[in-house]
Amino acid sequence: MRPWIAALCALAVTGLVLVLAGDGAADPIGIGLIGLASVGAVSLGFYAVGRSEDAARAKEEQARRPPGPDDPPPGDGRLTARRPPRSRGDS
């Protein structure tokens, strides 16, 4: 992701240099490069959010998955809670 950020920054700086240092003919090209870098930055932001959501969804799915036969039991394998006695209706 960092190379993309560096490339977008370089593109924006190149466009800014063309706008500031160039004559009137280079202005549209510089503005176009700045606009392209801006669209790329917004797209990269959406991509980063989507990646983090996918990672969170995969982590939740793995936590929800029932343990397989090769997975160790959680804790020491003993029951921690007992069921209350059943009522037989004679109380």
Beta strands, then each sheet from edge to edge (+ up, - down):
end
